[in-house]
């Protein structure tokens, strides 16, 4: 999103490269104030550098990959086990031992050390992120342009909406549920859970989304109150969805623990609001996350950088064109690649021999990172930072593969055969028809392969 480039063909979770050009980089030298308000710890992993170039940076502690910030705090009255059904932990230990259970309990305990003091949704990180963004808008120079990036990790795990901590509340979307609130459910196949349990997890997620929406409204209300509504472009985007159950809810997995680019994961929102844009209009054209950067720089009047592969969405949003592309792509570097057209979706699962020829240098904990960072050997809580990184990496995947996702405990397992789906008859991708229509499957595969090859030349 920050660079306007595709990376499916070249690298997975990794640091921002020196040669990458971001929106904040492009704003430098112009009368544009830039600010980043965020609680997503992945921005500030050692040497990642995603805060680079912003004039002002505000970070809220505590989310995934930053939960160690509270690990020294006493846990007074909450226990991680209170948020798991006993049969779930028992089954998980039989299947995987402690290597999946122990890290999840540790992660949840760190979350609880902070959240044990919460009294209302105003204490939640989403609220604090939005209130900090409001403070920025109140203080920004109104005679200059500004670029404000608000990155709210919620509604990511833990799915702990107000009903979890307030004994007087029940989940509004599942008020009759009698079991425990599994706010950080163990990831993996859904055989750990009953259907009512998975439904309740989804309803906690829905309640968390509702809470985030409330605080997003707080930010938008301030934009209106400050008189910024008539000359400010607003983009609401997300990086991914979430598998949370069987069939259309998650294809048999809980949480983002397989490199599977199915609909429930990759179909993310792209909502725009601004001067000259028709309210409430829905546009069918395909958009991609790499369109964010060129759209923003186009709106700011500083042009679209020639290295950007995404497209400005302004013409599409204004109705001056019907579409910008004929298809979208999604997937996981080294494991899967999909192409989505108006009528079809096709997923290619990379075989081991294909993975071997893909450049493996670019991973979350990529080679050379620690060698060039002498300060990372400093002691922190009895461990060096490099030891903490190693421990995070060891718990990141259960199968020994390099980390390809931010979700600890994942498995790089993919289906044996490529898949073709009819998007109109089968929008949730439940019926693979590749064997019934091999010609169409091959056509889409060739189209995907050609596009990926073009990306490698850019």
N, C-alpha and C positions, 0 to 999 in steps of 0.2 A: 504493500500500500504506500509506503513512504517513498519508494524509488520509481514506481510505475513500470516495473519489469516483472516478467515471468521468471520463476526459479525452479519449476517442477523438473526441468531438464538438467539442472546443473548442481543443485545443492539442497539440503534439507535444513534442519535447525542449525543455524550458524551465526557467526558475528557479521555485523555490517562491514563490508569490504571498504578499503580506502578508496577504491575506484567507484563505489556506489555514490550516486548523486541523489540526495533526498530533497523533499520539499523545503525543509529548513535551510539546507545548503543554498538552494536557489533564491531564497528570500534575502540572503545576505547581500548587502550593498544596495538594497532598496528600502524605501521608507515603510517597512513592514515590521511590526513587532511580532515575535514568535514565542509561543509558550506551549509547554507540555504539562498536562495535569494527568497523573496516572497512578494506578495501583497494581499494574501488571509487572511482576518482578522480572519477567524474561527480558524486558527492555534493558535491565541493568545487571544481567549476569556478567561475571568477570570478562572483560575485554569485548563485550558485545557491542557497546557503543551506540545504541539506538536513541540515546538522548542527545546525540551529537548535533550541534548547530543551532539548538534552540536558545533563545535569549534568556528564557526563564524556565525552570524545571521544578515541579512540585511532585513529590512522591509520597504515597500513603503506604505504610508498612503492613505486612501480615499475610498476604495471600500466598498461594502455592509457590514453592521455591524460595519464599522469603519467611516461611513460618518459623525458622530458627531464631528469628528476631525476638520471639517471645518465649523461647525454650527454657530460659532461666527463671521465668516467672512461676510462682507457686500455683498449682492447680488445686483450688480450694474445695469446690463442692460438685464438680462435674467429673465424670469418668468416660473415656472413649467407649467402653463396653456398653454404656447406657444407650448408645446410638447404633447398636447392631443387634439383630435378633440372634439368639444363641445358636440356632440351627445353621445360620449363615456362616458364623465363625467356625463352627465345628466341621461343616462340609468343606470349607475353604482349607482348613488345616489338613484334612484328609487328602485333598487333591493336590495342594501345592506346598504344604508345610507352612512354616513361619515366614518364608521369603515374600509372600504376598500380604499376609495378615499383619506382621510386625511393622513394616513401613507405613501401612495405612493407619494403624493405631497410633503410631508416633506422630504422623502428620495431623491426625484429628486432635490428639492431645495438645499439640502446639496451637492449633486453632482455638481450642477451648480455653487455653490460658489467657487469650485476649477476650474472647466473647463472653466469658463468665461474668463480666462486668456490664454487659449491654443491658439497657433498660427499654429501648424502643428501636424502631427502624432508623431513627436519626443517628444511632451509634454505628450503623453498618457502614462498610467502606464505600458503597455506592453513594450514600448520602454525603459522606465526607469529600468524596471526589467531586461531586456536583457542586457542593457548597464552596469548595476551593476554586472551581471554575467560575462560579458567580463572583467571587472576590476579585479574580483577575479582570473580569469584564467591568466591574465597578471602578477599577483603578487604571485601566488601559487608556492611553492617549486617544481621545475620540477624534483627533484631527489627523490621525494616521490609520493606515490599514493594519489589520492584525490577522494572524493565522494561529488559531487555538486548536490544539489536538487534545481531546479529552478521551483517555483510554480507561474504560471501566471494566475490570476483570469480571465482575458480576454481570450476568447470572451464572458464572462458573461455579464449580464446587468450591466450598461446601454449599449445598442447597439448604440453607438455614434461614428461611424467611421468618417474619415476626411470630408466627404461631409456634415455632420451635421453642422460643425462649419465654413467651408470655403464657402463663398457665391459664389465663382467662380467654385465650384465643384457640380456635381450631382452624385447621387448613380450610379455607373457604371452598376449595375445589374437591375436597375429600373429607367432609366433617365427621363422617361416621367411622372412620378408620380407627381401630383400637390398638394397633401395633406400635412399635418404636419408629421414631423418625430417623431413618438412615440417611443422614445428610452428606456423608461421604461413602457411598456404597462401594463395596469391594468390586473391582473391575474384573471383567472376564466373561465367560459364558453365563447365560441366564439361569442355568440349572442351580445356582446358589439361592435363587429367590422364588417365592410364589408369585402368581399373577397379581393378587391384591397388593403385595409388597411393591412390585414394580410399578403398578398404577399409582400408588401413593408417592413413590419417589418422583414420578413424573409430575404429580400434582404439587409437590413441594417446589419443584423446578418452576412450575407455572406461577406459583405464589411468589417466588423470588423474582421472576420476570415482571410481575405486576408491581412489586416494590421498586425495582429499578426504574420502571416506567414512571412511577410517581415522582422519583427524584430527577429523572430526565425532564419531567414537566416543570419541576422547580427551576431548572436551568432555563428552559424555554420561556417560562413566565418572566424571568429576569431580563432575557433578551428583549421581550416585548415592553417591559416596564422602562427599560433604558432607552427605548426608541430605536433599537438596532434592527428591528424586524424588517424594515423596508430596504435595507442595504446590506444584509448579511446572508450569505449562502450557508445553509446547514445541511450536512451529510450525516446520515445515520447508517452505519455499516457494522458488520460482524465478520469475524474470520472463519467461523464454522458453526455447525449445529452440534447435536449430541445424540449418539445411539443410546437408547434407554429401554431395551426390551426385545421382544420377539417381533417377527415379521416387520411391518412398516415402522415400528417403534425403534428398531435397532438391528434387525437381521440376526438376532440371537446373541447379542452382546450388551453388556452394561458399561457405559462410558467409552471414551475414545481410546480404545486399547488394541485396535487392529488397524492396519493401513487400508481401510475399506472406504472408498469414496462414493458411498451410496447417498441417496437423496437426503436422508435425515441428517447427514453430516455436511454435505457440500452446498446445499441450497440455502444461501445466506441472504439477508435483506440488503437492499440498496435503496435507501429512501432519501429524497432530496427535497428541500424546501428553500425557496428564495424568491427574490423579485423576478417577475416575468415568467414564473413557473406555475402552471395551472394546479390548483389545490385538488387533492383527492384523485388525481389521474393515475391510472395504472398502465404501464408501458410493457409490452411483451418482449422487447428487444433484450438480448443477452448483455449482461455486464459482468465484469471481472474485478477482483480486488485491485489489480494493477491499474484500473481506470481512475482510482481515487487521486493519485498524484497529478496526472495531467489535467483532471477536472479542476483541482484546486489552483494549480499554477495558471491555468487558462483564465479562471475567474479573477485571480489577483492581477491579471494583466501582464504577467512576466513570461508568458508563452510556455509552450510544451517543449521540454528538453529533448534534443534529437535522440538520446539514448533510451527514452521511455518507449516501451512497447505497448502500453495501455493507450486508451483513447479518451479524450475529453468527452464527458457525457452531456455537455451543455446543449449541443444541437439536438440530441435525442430527447433531453428533458423538456426543451422548448417546443418539441413537435416539428422541428424543421427537417428531420429525417426519421424514417420508420425504424431503422436498425443500423448498428455499427459493425456487426459481425454476424456470420451465419451459425456460429456455434460457440460454445464455451468449453474449457478444459478444466480438469481437476485431477487430484491424485496425490500420491506420496512419492517423493524422490526415492528411486531404487526399488520401489515395490509395486506401484500401480499408476496407471494413467487412464483417464476416461475422457470421452468426447460426448458432449450433449448438444443435440440439435433440437429443432422444434418438435420433431416427431419421434426421435430415437435417442437412446443413450447406450454407449458401448464402453465396457471396461476391459482394459488389457492388464493382466497380472504378469509382472515381470518374472521370468524364470531365473533360477540361480546363475545360469550362464550369462544372462543379460546383466544381472546385478554386478557381476565381476568386472565387466567392461565399463561400468559407470564409474566416474571419478569419485572415490570415497573420501577424499580429503575434507570435504565440507560436511561436518557433522556437528552436533551440539557441542561436544567436547573435542574439538578437532585437534589434529596433531600440531604441536608447536605452540599451542596457546599458553600453557604454563611455563614453557621454556623461556618465553619472552616476557614473562611477568614475574620479576623477582619479588615484588611486594606481596605476592600471593602466598609466600611461604610464612608469612607472619602468623603467630598463634591467635586462634579465635576459639574461645570456649574449650580449650584443652586440645583442639585439633588445628592443623594447618588448613588454610583454605583449600589447598590441593587435596587434602584428605577428605574434606567435606565434598568436594567435587567428585572424587573417586567413589565415595559412598553413594552419592546421588546417582551416579552413572550405573553402579552395580544394581541398584534397586529400580532403575528406570525401565529395564526390560527383563523379562523372565527367561528369555531364550538366548541371551548372550549377544544379540545383535546390537549394532551401534544404535544409539537413541535417535528415533525419528519422530518423536512426539513429545509434548510436554507432560504427558500422563504417565507417572511412574507405574511400573509393573506391567507394561504392555508386551505383546507378543507379535513379532513380525510374521504372521501367518496369513497366507493368501489362498484363495480357491485355486484348484488345479486347472480350470478351463476358463477362457475368456467368456464374457457375458454380454448379451444383447437384450435390450428391453424396449418395448413399445411404450413410449411415454404417455400416449393418449389412453390406451387400454390398460396400462399397468404403471401408473405414475409413481408407485412406491417400489418399483424394481423387485418384484417378488417372483416373476416367471421368466427365466432365462430362455430365450428363443433362438439362441445362436445356431443350434443344430437344425432348426426349422427354416432358418433364413440365412444360410452361410454366405450367400453372395452379398447381402447387405452388411453383414458383420465384417466381411473382408473389405468392403468399400470404406466403411467407417474406420477400420484399422489403418488402411492406407492413408486416409485423410489425416488421422491423428499422427501417424508416423511422419508424414510430410511436414505437418505443422511443427512438430517437435524438432525436426531436422532444421527447419528455417530458424527456429529460436536459437539454435546452437551457432548460427552464423552471425547473429546480431550482437 
